[in-house]
Amino acid sequence: MKFASGKETVRVQSALTRHPGGCFAYRFDGPGLRGECSVVFATDNEPPIDPASPLIKLTRGADLLICDGQYTDEEHEKRRGWGHGTPSLCLQEAVIAKAKRILVTHFDPGHADPQLKTMEESLIAEAQGFGLDAAFARQNEQLFL
Ligand SMILES: [Zn+2]
């Protein structure tokens, strides 16, 4: 992540994720292209849907939530507590936290591109119902906020 140099400052906060062995999510608040903006990076995380969780509080109102959508819903049923989410859970997390946009990453190594494309299409369709911008991350993708 690249930050503007000079007198601008970036505020960094963290919260524990839901992942065996522990892991942190980070929130960065700072100057963007159109004023203040915030990004939350929360992978190695099974997204919580409890509004009182520290991670939801960390994510509140974020302009962008980068989240862990490793599993399909069916795979997640068999891997609850493993510390990884699904695109649907990422969406729920974003809706509860009122994040404005989600970018799903931390893909399962067993998922080939066609499956990821299908998973992304259903996420986008689901997210439209909440008026939320959603996508899967791409290799070497750059975002300008
Ligand atoms: Zn992990």
Boltz pocket constraint, residues with backbone or C-beta under 6 A from the ligand:
constraints:
  - pocket:
      binder: B
      contacts: [[A, 19], [A, 44], [A, 82], [A, 83], [A, 84]]
      max_distance: 6.0
